[in-house]
Amino acid sequence: MTTFRISPAVADAFPDSLIAVVTATGLRGHEPWPATTAALQDLERQLADGSWHPADETDPRIAAWHTAYRSFGTNPRRIRPSVDALGRRLAKKGALPRINPAVDSYNAVSVRHGLPAGAFDLDHVTGDVEIRYADGTETFTPLGEPGTTENPKAGEVIYTDTTDVLTRHWNHRDAHRTRVTDDSTHVAFILETVHAARDGHLLRTAAGDLRELLAPHTGQTQVHYLTREQAQAEA
């Protein structure tokens, strides 16, 4: 089991945070995922006919993350929250990237609901996962850049395990080591809000939607929630 934990300092700074950890065990990434394919195509069709558009920085869901980023010294217009960057890409290109079924599933849920999402291959996570402020000594290898090493700035919110950083700038970019591939069988998917009073129901709906996409292709799914009051969960 992997314990996910919010540090007291981050929980106190963002007391209205709500994080869903959706775990999938026995994931089968090499088979067709027709519901995920349909979800992506539906979003793209709605964008094309003008009946829907992804949330942008004027939307309160995205604006809340911009405010959070600024609070720990990150410029959100240069280094964007993941859902902001993904929505901008969709609006510009008219299509979402196709990575693999598991990643495509959380991308579809993320842009549909305007919530940041990510995932870790738990078979490559070491020890527990903590959401905390960086102290400046940590290392990070960005997704898709296995030869690159970065050092988060002290005070930046990160996800980290006992080896190094899993996600920089809270949810901007995931690490290469714990990336989700077709071969991943034990995965933790993350959905987040820093404004649970307004968006908590939306996040729970999104977690349910993600489970529906995952369920036909995995042995078991579970959802755990992290809050200031319930700051850790075993996944």
N, C-alpha and C positions, 0 to 999 in steps of 0.2 A: 504493500500500500504506500502511496505517496501522500504526504500531508501538504495541503495548500494553506498558506498562512498570510494574513495581512499584518504587518508590523504595527505596533501601537502608535508609532509616530505618524504613519500614513493614515491609519484609521482615524486618528484625532484630527488630522489636517483635512480629511475628506469624510466627515462623519455620515454623509448620506450616500456613501458608495454601496453598491450592490453588485456582486460578481457571481455569475453562474459558472460552475465547473461541471460540464457535461462529459462524462466518461463513457467510452465505448470499448468493450472487451471482445476480442474475437472478430475484429473488423476484417472485412473481405473487400479489399480495394481493387481487385483484378476483375470483378464481375461488372456487368452493366448496372448503372444506377439510373433507371429511367425517370424516377420522380425528381432527382436532382437536375437532370438534363431539361426536364419540362419546366422546373422552377427558374432556371437561368433563361430559357427561351421566353418564358412569360414576362419576366422583368424587361427583357430587351424589346419585346413586342409592345409592352405598355409605354416604354420610353419612346419608341418610334411613333406611336400614334398619339402621344401627348397626354395620355390619361394618368400618367405617374411620372415622377422624376425623383432622383435620389436626393436625400437631404444634403444641403450645403451649409456653409459657415453662417448663414443667416438663420438657420434652423436652431431652435433652442437646444436640441440634443447635441448638435455639433458645437454650438457656441459654448456649452458647459465644458466640453473637453478643451476648447481653446483657452478658456479661463484657467482650467487646471494645469495645462501645459505651461502657461505663462507663470503660474505660481511657483513652479520649480525650475524656472529659467530657460525653458525651451520656447523658441519662436514657432507657433503652430502654423504659420503661413510658409515657413521654410521646411520645417519637419512636422508633417501633418499626422494627426491621429489616423489610424489605419482606415476607419470607415470613411473619413473625409477624403483621403487619397483615393480609395477605391471608388467612391461615388463620383469624384471628379473624372476619373479615368472612364467610367461608364458613360457619363454625360458627354464626354469628348469623343469617344470612339464608338459609342452605341452598342458596345458588347463588353461582357466581362471576360477576363482571362479564363482559359480552361487549363487547370493545373493537374488535378486528379480528383476523383469523386468526393473524397472527404473534404479537401480544401474547397472545392467548388461548392459543397453544401454549406459550409459556414460562411463563405463569401456571399452566397445568395441570401442567407438569413440576415447577415450583417447589413447589406445595403437595403434590403426590404424594410427592416425595422430601424435603420439609422443608428445602430449600436456597434461599437468596436468588437471585433472577434479575432480570435487566434487559436492556435492549437500546438500541443507538444506531444511528440512520440514518447510515451512514458518509459518505453524500454531503453531510451537513451538519456533519461533524466537520472541524475545522481542525488540520492537523499531527498530531502524535502524541498518544496518550492515556496519561496517567500517573496511577497511584494513589499519592497522597502526602499528607503532612500540609499542611493549609492554613496560610498565613502571616497570614491576616486581611485581606489586600488584595483577595482574589478576589470575583467577582460570580457570582450564580446566579439564573436565572429559572426558577421551578418549572413543572413540567408542568401545563398547563391554565391557567396564570396569566401570559400573555405580557406583561402590564403591570407585573409585580412584579419587584423586584430585591432579593435578599438578599445578605448578606455572611457566609459561614461564619466561625465562630470560629477563631482561631489554634489549631492542634493537632488540629482535626477531620480525620478521614480523608475524602478526596474523590477522585473521578475528575475529571480536568480535561484540556482540550486547550489549544491556544494562544490561544483566545478567552476562555473562561470555564469555570465548573464544570459538569460533566456530571451528577454525582450527589453529593448531600450525605450526610453521616453514613455513608460507605462505600456503603451500598445502601438507604438509606431512601427517597429520592425522586429521580427522573430529571429532567433539564432539558427545557424546552419546545422548544428549538431542535433537538435531535437526537431528538425523539420519533419513534416508528415508526408510520406510517400505512398505509392500503391502497396508497398510491402508492410506498412505500419499496421499492427494488429491491436495495440493497446494505446489509446489516444485520449488525452484530456483536451476538450474544446472549451474556450473561455468566451463569455459574453459579459459586457460591463456597462455600468452607468455610474456617474457620480451624482445623480439626481434621482434617487429612488423614490422620493416623495411624489415626483411627477411621472417617472418612467419605469417604476418598479413592475407594474403590471405588464408593460410592454416587454420588459426583459424576460419575465416569466413566460409570456406568450412566445417570444423568440426561442427560448430554451425548449419549449414544447415543439415548436416547428422543426428545430434542428433534430430533436430526438426522432421525430416522424421520418425525416430523411435518412437518418442513420439506421433505424431499427431493422429494416429488411436486410441489412448487410452486416449485422453484428450479432454476437451471441447475447450481449447484455448491455443496456445503457442505464445510467443513473445520473441524477442531477443533485448537486450540492450547492448551497448558497453561502457566500461569505459576506458578513456585514461587520460593522464596528462591534456589535454585541456578540456575534458568533464569528470570531476572527479566524477560525481554522476548521478544516474539514479533511477527512481522509478519502482519497479518490482512488 
